[in-house]
Amino acid sequence: MNTNRPKLMTSTSVETLTRAVLAAARDGDRRARTVTVSGRTGIVTPHADAEGNLDADDLAAQVWALAHDKPSDDGSYEGGMFSHRGVGYYRAAPE
């Protein structure tokens, strides 16, 4: 069994951390990873769309939600859309 864990990513900037996490996933590292942003630590997990392509908006929304302490009501961030306590949010991935 491979227990090689991805490197912890830490930043005080949501934008910087989002870009770093997206770069790793776009380079083919689709493992869940522990991240720390704005003093909060959590796990973000890259997901694929129906065609098998990275859902970058999903990943960006996970990082934003962690940084702002607004976890998804149902655990889904598909397409960058999620709700927290019944309020809808959308976060698009930077290019």
N, C-alpha and C positions, 0 to 999 in steps of 0.2 A: 504494500500500500504506500502510495506517495503522500507523505505528510508535509511536503514543501508548501509553506504558507506564503502568500504574497506579502510584500513589504507593507508595513503600516504606513499610511499616508496621513500627514498632519499639516494643517494650515490654519491661519487665523482669518483667511479670506475664503469666502464661499466660492467666488469665481475661480481663484487659483486652484483650490481643491477639486472643483468640478472639472476643470480642464485637465488636471493630472489623472483623475480617475477615468475620464473619457479617453485620454491618450493611451492609457494602459489597455483598456478594453478594445479600442480601435486597432491596437497593435496585436490583438489576439489573446490577451490575458483576460479570459471571461470568468475568472474565479471570484467568488464573494471575497470581500476584503474589509478589514477593520479600518475605519477612518476616524479622525478627530478634527472637528472644526468648531470654532467659537466655544471651546471648552466642553463640547459634547462629543462623546464617542459612541459609535454604532457600526453596524455592518451594512454595506451596500452590495447589491448583487446585480450584475448585468443580466439583462433579459433580451431575448430575440423577438422580433415581430413574426408574423405568420410566414414570411419568406425566409426566415433564418438570419436576417440582418440585425445587427445591434440596434436595440431601441434606445438610442442616445437620450431622448427626452425622458424616458423612464428613469434612467440612471441620474440624470441631472436633477430630476424632481426628488429622488431619494436623498441626494446630498442637501438640497435646499430644505427639505422637510426636517432632516436631522439638525441642520444648523439653526433652524427657527423653532425647534421643538413642536413641530406640527405633523406627527405621524399620521399616515393614512388610516381612515376609519376601517378599511377592509384589507389593508396590506397591499393594495394594487396601486401602481404608478404608471400603468400602461399609457404610452403616448404622451407622458408628462402630465396626465390629468389624475387628480386624486381629490378626496374630500377629507377634511379634518373637522370633527364635531359638526358635520353637516354643511360646512362651508366649502365650496369648490375652489380648487387651485389649479393652475397650469404653469408649468415651467418648461421652456424649450431649452434644448442643449445649445451651447455656443458652437459656432462653426469651427 
